[in-house]
Amino acid sequence: MRGMVPLDPHTQVSKPEFAVVYVPKRSRKRFAANCVNIKKSKEDALKSANNEDKKYAAIVIGPSKSSEGQYIYYLGEWL
């Protein structure tokens, strides 16, 4: 994806993590850091998700700093 920091196996810069993402539509591919709640496991993410509140379980990659100076996460996949 354009702008995403590639994964580096030697550092912890951008890494895949389980999360719950608050987003109005699941068509988005990147999210502001304040919309992402990192979880310890896939099970925690799935338990914390609530589709009625627009909070979806996902694997996100990040954090990464955007050109505007904001920290963002990229969508790896929806769970």
PyMOL commands that set and color helices and strands:
alter all, ss='L'
color gray80, all
select helices_A, chain A and resi 33-35+42-48+51-53
alter helices_A, ss='H'
color red, helices_A
select strands_A, chain A and resi 15-22+30-32+36-38+55-65+71-78
alter strands_A, ss='S'
color yellow, strands_A
deselect
rebuild
show_as cartoon
